[in-house]
Amino acid sequence: MKSLPKKVEIHEVVLRDGIQNEKRIVPTEEKLRIIGQLVACGIRRVEVSSFVNPRLVPQMADAEALWERIERKRGVLYSALILSGSGLERAIRCRVPHVGIFVSASETHSRKNSNRSVSEALKEAARLIDRAQDAGIRVRAGVMNAFGCAYEGNVPVARVLKLVRAFMKRGPAEICLADSSGLANPRQVEEVVARARHETGQAELSLHLHNTRGLGAANVFAALRQGVSIFDTSLGGLGGCPFIPGARGNIATEDTVYLLHEMRLKTGVDLDGLVRAGLPLGAFLGKPFRTVVSVLKQPLY
């Protein structure tokens, strides 16, 4: 076990992963409000949007307008998810400084998600990574279904590591392991992270976890024990992959920050402000947030 990190970064994904499947379209003004409040309460990594076909993901139809209007604060990493070459070119035109480019470790999910085999998706990802870095964009390369797949079950660690090694040949700044199906358990997280660390060199290692089976907090703790200091989270626990049955629910930002603070780990995040930032969104979507923190009586500690 490594020593616990002294500071942990939150990579907030509510505006992309969190709302992408919601039927009620969140207005650009509300998205801007959320971004502003997240930054004001100390979040320093915000995933603003994906650049995808708006007919397929209507919530992302305002991606360009959103990027044009963001008040970009110094010290904040604003990010976007990229799935295609055309999406990357849109991101470049919007002066996006950081992008995520992911490949699934599951053949079945890869074909459902991108209509490509894993091998084909990896070749396309390599091309996208090179193009992004040539444009001066910082790249986060990720492995989806790194801890199992709802379609295929167990995903061999060797397959995950093969993708990590392939990514590292392109020199990304960060590697992200994603529990896309919400199947991870703490022992597995420790094993996969420990082995991935041997492949990532100087690149940062982050985790994208779900709370599908109630193991989100335990998996965060397991990852902390292996020195992971960057976690994807979503306000209210919103989100989940549309191509994976039952994969609803990212780990909630509020509960993750609460856990970290209880462990006396620094995040730089004002927890009370975080709760206030999320409540209007839950009300707008007709899904009042029921995270552990959101229902606690004041004071929070």
Order of alpha helices (4+ residues) and beta strands (2+ residues): beta-alpha-beta-alpha-beta-alpha-beta-alpha-alpha-beta-alpha-beta-alpha-beta-alpha-beta-alpha-alpha
